[in-house]
Amino acid sequence: MSGHDIIVVGTSAGGVEALQALVRGLPGDIPAAIFVVVHIPAESRSWLPEILNRAGPLLASHPEDGTEIEYGHIYIAPPDQHLLVEKGIMRVVRGPKENRHRPAIDPLFRSAALVYGPQVVGVVLTGGLDDGTAGLLAIKMQGGIAVVQDPQEALYPSMPQSVLNQVQVDYCSPLTAIGPLLTRLAFETVENGRVRQVPLELEKEVRNAAMETNPLNNNEQVGKPSVFSCPECGGVLWELEDGSLLRFRCRIGHAFSSESVLAEQSEALEKSLWAALKTLDEKVNLSRRMTEQARKKGREWLARRFEDQLQEAEQHAVLLRTILTSSNPQNGIVDMPPKKPGA
């Protein structure tokens, strides 16, 4: 029987430094393959394989679609591509974004849980929001092992803390201890009793990430319709519940945690407010020009009309600027300014 030889790692902000520390603790003869997702911009070139090759003895690379899995290798999701695991090979696909990212952590974790079940070890390191929580929950449900970096030492503790809030983890460890832990688990024999039946919903979600199906057209949509729209495409979001974890997915596959939906809505709201402020500024300038023009022609009644519009637009612009400058970028919540007496 195999050991815990499929190790999947997810991280975001602060992840490069964390991965370097983790890789230093792995031996060159580890009987396992390591798969890594780091949130990186789609247009960026990834230097992570070169960085990790220098950090430890294992060979790191961006795999191509269909690459065979080998022990002693670190496979890193390429920019703008999801990395998925199938039996003996990897899939590299440009599927729908999940939690506002591609590559995303949850699709990798789910695919590993689907195919390898109790052989999988899932690791969540430093990062913002909560990508990786749902995927690690799937790994646990299939008998795998959940490892999380101690959020007290994480540069960005949100992702590890989200896991601790939602998943019954097996190990919460400092970075320096995770490498030796993964090595020990790789040499341990997997217990047969931990094998579980694969839920149909998990299989559907993995197929969706791989763009192998359109679940709604094939009557395979997971969950139930919600009253919310997809921030990416505007379609209806379907609501899914993993225990106490609330998630959403639209008909074409965009997927979100509740925190990611809130973050995306906050960004959309801010864009709308800036667009409204631009329009108000233009209205102020045009109203001022029309007021001056009316006065030059001796049309005082018309000038007063444009001046009223000018003052109203200026007041609205001041209010919008106050809202935008008092927004809290840490949690996406916009703090409304206090109302004036009598308002």
Secondary structure in CASP SS format (residue, H / E / C, confidence):
PFRMAT SS
TARGET T0000
AUTHOR 0000-0000-0000
METHOD secondary structure of the structure
MODEL  1
M C 1.00
S C 1.00
G E 1.00
H C 1.00
D C 1.00
I E 1.00
I E 1.00
V E 1.00
V E 1.00
G E 1.00
T E 1.00
S C 1.00
A C 1.00
G C 1.00
G H 1.00
V H 1.00
E H 1.00
A H 1.00
L H 1.00
Q H 1.00
A H 1.00
L H 1.00
V H 1.00
R H 1.00
G C 1.00
L C 1.00
P C 1.00
G C 1.00
D C 1.00
I C 1.00
P C 1.00
A C 1.00
A E 1.00
I E 1.00
F E 1.00
V E 1.00
V E 1.00
V E 1.00
H C 1.00
I C 1.00
P C 1.00
A C 1.00
E C 1.00
S C 1.00
R C 1.00
S C 1.00
W C 1.00
L H 1.00
P H 1.00
E H 1.00
I H 1.00
L H 1.00
N H 1.00
R H 1.00
A H 1.00
G C 1.00
P C 1.00
L C 1.00
L E 1.00
A E 1.00
S E 1.00
H C 1.00
P C 1.00
E C 1.00
D C 1.00
G C 1.00
T C 1.00
E E 1.00
I C 1.00
E C 1.00
Y C 1.00
G C 1.00
H E 1.00
I E 1.00
Y E 1.00
I E 1.00
A C 1.00
P C 1.00
P C 1.00
D C 1.00
Q C 1.00
H E 1.00
L E 1.00
L E 1.00
V E 1.00
E C 1.00
K C 1.00
G C 1.00
I E 1.00
M E 1.00
R E 1.00
V E 1.00
V E 1.00
R C 1.00
G C 1.00
P C 1.00
K C 1.00
E E 1.00
N C 1.00
R C 1.00
H E 1.00
R C 1.00
P C 1.00
A C 1.00
I H 1.00
D H 1.00
P H 1.00
L H 1.00
F H 1.00
R H 1.00
S H 1.00
A H 1.00
A H 1.00
L H 1.00
V H 1.00
Y H 1.00
G H 1.00
P H 1.00
Q H 1.00
V E 1.00
V E 1.00
G E 1.00
V E 1.00
V E 1.00
L C 1.00
T C 1.00
G C 1.00
G C 1.00
L C 1.00
D C 1.00
D C 1.00
G C 1.00
T H 1.00
A H 1.00
G H 1.00
L H 1.00
L H 1.00
A H 1.00
I H 1.00
K H 1.00
M H 1.00
Q C 1.00
G C 1.00
G C 1.00
I E 1.00
A E 1.00
V E 1.00
V E 1.00
Q E 1.00
D C 1.00
P C 1.00
Q C 1.00
E C 1.00
A C 1.00
L C 1.00
Y C 1.00
P C 1.00
S H 1.00
M H 1.00
P H 1.00
Q H 1.00
S H 1.00
V H 1.00
L H 1.00
N H 1.00
Q H 1.00
V C 1.00
Q C 1.00
V C 1.00
D C 1.00
Y E 1.00
C E 1.00
S E 1.00
P C 1.00
L H 1.00
T H 1.00
A H 1.00
I H 1.00
G H 1.00
P H 1.00
L H 1.00
L H 1.00
T H 1.00
R H 1.00
L H 1.00
A H 1.00
F H 1.00
E C 1.00
T E 1.00
V C 1.00
E C 1.00
N H 1.00
G H 1.00
R H 1.00
V C 1.00
R C 1.00
Q C 1.00
V C 1.00
P C 1.00
L H 1.00
E H 1.00
L H 1.00
E H 1.00
K H 1.00
E H 1.00
V H 1.00
R H 1.00
N H 1.00
A H 1.00
A C 1.00
M C 1.00
E C 1.00
T C 1.00
N C 1.00
P C 1.00
L C 1.00
N C 1.00
N C 1.00
N C 1.00
E C 1.00
Q C 1.00
V C 1.00
G C 1.00
K E 1.00
P E 1.00
S E 1.00
V E 1.00
F E 1.00
S E 1.00
C C 1.00
P C 1.00
E C 1.00
C C 1.00
G C 1.00
G C 1.00
V E 1.00
L E 1.00
W E 1.00
E E 1.00
L E 1.00
E E 1.00
D E 1.00
G C 1.00
S C 1.00
L E 1.00
L E 1.00
R E 1.00
F E 1.00
R E 1.00
C E 1.00
R C 1.00
I C 1.00
G C 1.00
H C 1.00
A E 1.00
F E 1.00
S E 1.00
S H 1.00
E H 1.00
S H 1.00
V H 1.00
L H 1.00
A H 1.00
E H 1.00
Q H 1.00
S H 1.00
E H 1.00
A H 1.00
L H 1.00
E H 1.00
K H 1.00
S H 1.00
L H 1.00
W H 1.00
A H 1.00
A H 1.00
L H 1.00
K H 1.00
T H 1.00
L H 1.00
D H 1.00
E H 1.00
K H 1.00
V H 1.00
N H 1.00
L H 1.00
S H 1.00
R H 1.00
R H 1.00
M H 1.00
T H 1.00
E H 1.00
Q H 1.00
A H 1.00
R H 1.00
K H 1.00
K C 1.00
G C 1.00
R C 1.00
E H 1.00
W H 1.00
L H 1.00
A H 1.00
R H 1.00
R H 1.00
F H 1.00
E H 1.00
D H 1.00
Q H 1.00
L H 1.00
Q H 1.00
E H 1.00
A H 1.00
E H 1.00
Q H 1.00
H H 1.00
A H 1.00
V H 1.00
L H 1.00
L H 1.00
R H 1.00
T H 1.00
I H 1.00
L H 1.00
T H 1.00
S C 1.00
S E 1.00
N E 1.00
P C 1.00
Q C 1.00
N C 1.00
G C 1.00
I E 1.00
V E 1.00
D C 1.00
M C 1.00
P C 1.00
P C 1.00
K C 1.00
K C 1.00
P C 1.00
G C 1.00
A C 1.00
END
